[in-house]
Amino acid sequence: MLISEMFYSVQGEGVLTGVPSIFVRTSGCNLRCRWCDTPYASWKPEGVEMEVEAILGKLGEWPRARHVVLTGGEPMVAREVRRLMAGIREMGYHLTVETAGTIGLEGSGCDLASLSPKLSNSTPRPGEIGEGWVARHEQTRRQLGVLRSWIAGAAEVQVKFVISGEADLEEAMGLVAELGDAVPPDRILLMPEGRTVEELRGRAGWLVEVCKAQGYRFCHRLHIELFGNTRAT
């Protein structure tokens, strides 16, 4: 499969924020989010072809790590990804899969499903990409049945929404209502959209108040705070 990068850092988002983790970033995505901060794994996929065995072997370069994060792009489009997931868990690692939730779990287990359903704010604007991709993104980004399959099949789950403004919040809360009681409020994450500390802080204040009112979790981006918007962090 095409691997964009593998590195050892701390988890920057979600319920495991701050936990030392090995990140395995696959390259390739079935969406084209306009604010994507990893275009080298989505809009213009790049990387190195690696066999599953080679990826598993490389994990040993970081012997203190007990957590692995499979991310992308969209890792579930990668060839043999389910065999990779099984191998990571068989080695005793805690496995987080970061996915948009557009492709089903289909029996491959993980310890934490980090679901990030894409709101309408993710759809590219006219001229940013070809019309075909705009239509494909809009048709693919919201898969309620697939999200439910992940929620049912993963040991733990978190559902993360990227919020730019009030309209995004209304859309996110509508999807939460459709999911019902399957995800507790403290596993609903609201993350401000932004690639810089200044952008994130500018949207953080009112989102924190929403989280307090709804019982949701505010999702910081620790890696941006520590390292900026840089690769392998």
C-alpha positions as CSV (number, residue, x, y, z in Angstrom):
1,M,0.0,0.0,0.0
2,L,1.0,3.6,-0.5
3,I,2.4,5.1,2.7
4,S,2.8,8.8,3.0
5,E,4.7,8.8,6.3
6,M,5.4,6.9,9.5
7,F,6.5,8.8,12.6
8,Y,6.4,8.8,16.4
9,S,4.8,11.7,18.2
10,V,2.0,12.5,20.6
11,Q,-1.6,12.3,19.7
12,G,-2.8,15.8,19.0
13,E,-6.6,15.3,19.0
14,G,-9.4,13.6,20.8
15,V,-9.7,11.5,23.9
16,L,-6.1,10.3,23.7
17,T,-4.5,13.7,23.3
18,G,-0.9,13.7,24.6
19,V,-0.4,9.9,24.4
20,P,2.8,8.9,22.6
21,S,1.8,7.1,19.4
22,I,3.2,5.8,16.2
23,F,1.4,7.3,13.2
24,V,0.9,5.3,10.0
25,R,-0.4,7.7,7.3
26,T,-1.7,6.0,4.2
27,S,-1.9,8.0,1.0
28,G,-5.1,8.3,-1.0
29,C,-8.6,9.5,-0.2
30,N,-12.1,9.2,-1.6
31,L,-12.9,12.8,-0.6
32,R,-11.4,16.3,-1.3
33,C,-12.0,18.4,1.7
34,R,-11.3,22.1,0.9
35,W,-9.5,22.7,4.2
36,C,-7.5,19.5,4.2
37,D,-4.2,19.9,6.0
38,T,-2.6,16.8,4.5
39,P,-3.0,17.3,0.8
40,Y,0.0,15.1,0.2
41,A,-2.1,12.2,1.3
42,S,-5.4,13.2,-0.4
43,W,-5.5,15.9,-3.1
44,K,-2.1,14.9,-4.5
45,P,-1.3,11.5,-3.0
46,E,2.4,10.8,-2.6
47,G,4.4,8.2,-0.7
48,V,6.2,4.9,-0.9
49,E,4.8,1.5,-1.6
50,M,5.2,-0.8,1.4
51,E,4.1,-4.3,2.1
52,V,2.1,-5.0,5.3
53,E,5.0,-7.0,6.8
54,A,7.4,-4.1,6.2
55,I,5.0,-1.6,7.9
56,L,4.6,-4.0,10.9
57,G,8.3,-4.5,11.1
58,K,9.0,-0.7,11.2
59,L,6.8,-0.3,14.3
60,G,9.6,-1.8,16.3
61,E,11.8,1.2,15.7
62,W,9.9,2.9,18.5
63,P,9.9,0.3,21.3
64,R,8.3,2.5,24.0
65,A,5.2,3.0,21.9
66,R,2.0,1.1,22.8
67,H,-0.4,3.1,20.6
68,V,-0.7,3.1,16.9
69,V,-2.8,5.6,14.9
70,L,-3.8,4.6,11.4
71,T,-4.6,7.8,9.5
72,G,-4.6,9.4,6.1
73,G,-5.9,10.6,3.7
74,E,-8.6,7.9,4.1
75,P,-6.9,4.8,5.4
76,M,-9.9,2.6,4.6
77,V,-9.3,3.0,0.9
78,A,-5.8,1.5,1.2
79,R,-5.1,-1.9,-0.3
80,E,-4.8,-4.6,2.4
81,V,-5.7,-2.1,5.2
82,R,-7.7,-4.7,7.1
83,R,-4.8,-7.1,7.2
84,L,-2.6,-4.3,8.5
85,M,-5.2,-3.5,11.2
86,A,-5.3,-7.1,12.3
87,G,-1.5,-7.3,12.4
88,I,-1.1,-4.2,14.5
89,R,-3.6,-5.5,17.1
90,E,-2.0,-9.0,17.1
91,M,1.3,-7.3,18.0
92,G,-0.5,-6.0,21.2
93,Y,-0.8,-2.3,20.2
94,H,-3.8,-0.2,20.9
95,L,-5.1,0.8,17.5
96,T,-6.9,4.0,16.6
97,V,-8.3,4.4,13.1
98,E,-8.9,8.0,12.0
99,T,-11.6,7.8,9.2
100,A,-14.3,10.0,7.6
101,G,-16.7,7.0,8.1
102,T,-17.5,6.6,4.4
103,I,-16.3,3.0,4.1
104,G,-17.5,0.2,6.5
105,L,-15.6,-1.5,9.2
106,E,-16.6,-4.9,7.8
107,G,-15.4,-7.0,10.7
108,S,-11.9,-5.5,11.0
109,G,-11.6,-4.4,14.6
110,C,-10.0,-1.4,16.2
111,D,-9.7,-0.2,19.8
112,L,-10.8,3.4,19.0
113,A,-12.7,4.5,16.0
114,S,-12.1,8.2,15.5
115,L,-14.9,9.2,13.1
116,S,-14.8,12.5,11.4
117,P,-17.9,12.9,9.3
118,K,-17.5,15.7,6.8
119,L,-19.9,18.6,6.9
120,S,-20.9,20.8,3.9
121,N,-18.0,23.2,4.9
122,S,-15.6,20.6,3.5
123,T,-17.0,20.6,-0.1
124,P,-14.6,22.4,-2.5
125,R,-15.8,25.6,-4.0
126,P,-16.2,26.0,-7.8
127,G,-12.8,26.4,-9.3
128,E,-10.9,24.8,-6.5
129,I,-11.1,21.4,-8.2
130,G,-12.9,19.8,-11.1
131,E,-16.7,19.6,-11.1
132,G,-16.5,15.8,-11.0
133,W,-14.7,15.8,-7.7
134,V,-17.0,18.3,-6.2
135,A,-20.0,16.1,-7.0
136,R,-18.2,13.0,-5.9
137,H,-17.2,14.6,-2.6
138,E,-20.8,15.8,-1.9
139,Q,-22.3,12.4,-2.7
140,T,-19.8,10.5,-0.6
141,R,-19.1,12.6,2.5
142,R,-22.2,11.7,4.5
143,Q,-22.8,7.9,5.1
144,L,-25.1,7.5,8.1
145,G,-25.3,3.7,7.8
146,V,-21.5,3.4,7.6
147,L,-21.0,5.6,10.7
148,R,-23.4,3.3,12.6
149,S,-21.4,0.2,11.5
150,W,-18.2,1.7,13.0
151,I,-20.0,2.7,16.2
152,A,-21.3,-0.8,16.6
153,G,-18.1,-2.6,15.7
154,A,-15.3,-0.6,17.4
155,A,-14.4,-1.1,21.1
156,E,-14.6,2.7,21.6
157,V,-15.6,5.6,19.5
158,Q,-15.3,9.3,19.2
159,V,-17.1,11.5,16.6
160,K,-15.2,14.6,15.6
161,F,-16.7,17.6,13.7
162,V,-14.6,20.4,12.1
163,I,-16.4,23.6,12.8
164,S,-15.9,26.9,11.0
165,G,-19.1,28.7,12.0
166,E,-22.6,28.6,13.3
167,A,-24.0,26.8,10.3
168,D,-21.6,24.0,10.7
169,L,-22.6,23.6,14.3
170,E,-26.3,23.3,13.4
171,E,-25.4,20.6,10.7
172,A,-23.3,18.7,13.2
173,M,-25.9,18.7,15.9
174,G,-28.4,17.4,13.3
175,L,-26.2,14.4,12.5
176,V,-25.7,13.8,16.2
177,A,-29.5,13.7,16.7
178,E,-29.7,11.1,13.8
179,L,-27.1,8.9,15.5
180,G,-29.2,9.0,18.7
181,D,-27.9,7.6,21.9
182,A,-25.2,5.5,20.3
183,V,-22.5,8.0,21.1
184,P,-22.5,9.7,24.5
185,P,-22.1,13.5,24.6
186,D,-18.5,13.5,25.9
187,R,-17.5,11.4,22.9
188,I,-18.8,14.1,20.5
189,L,-15.8,16.4,19.7
190,L,-16.1,19.9,18.3
191,M,-12.8,21.0,16.7
192,P,-12.2,24.6,15.4
193,E,-11.2,24.6,11.7
194,G,-7.8,26.1,11.2
195,R,-4.2,25.4,10.4
196,T,-2.5,28.0,12.6
197,V,-2.6,28.7,16.3
198,E,-4.2,32.1,15.6
199,E,-7.0,30.6,13.5
200,L,-7.7,27.9,16.1
201,R,-7.8,30.3,19.0
202,G,-10.0,32.7,17.1
203,R,-12.8,30.0,16.9
204,A,-12.1,28.3,20.2
205,G,-13.9,30.7,22.6
206,W,-17.5,30.3,21.4
207,L,-17.0,26.5,20.7
208,V,-15.9,26.0,24.3
209,E,-19.2,27.6,25.4
210,V,-21.2,25.3,23.1
211,C,-19.4,22.3,24.5
212,K,-20.2,23.4,28.0
213,A,-23.8,23.8,27.2
214,Q,-24.2,20.5,25.3
215,G,-21.8,18.3,27.3
216,Y,-19.6,17.8,24.2
217,R,-15.8,17.6,24.3
218,F,-13.8,20.5,23.0
219,C,-11.1,19.1,20.6
220,H,-7.8,20.9,20.8
221,R,-5.1,20.4,18.1
222,L,-2.1,20.0,20.3
223,H,0.3,19.2,17.5
224,I,-0.4,22.6,15.9
225,E,0.2,24.3,19.2
226,L,3.5,22.3,19.7
227,F,4.9,22.1,16.2
228,G,2.8,24.2,13.8
229,N,1.3,22.8,10.6
230,T,4.3,20.6,9.7
231,R,4.6,17.0,8.5
232,A,5.6,14.1,10.7
233,T,4.3,15.7,13.9
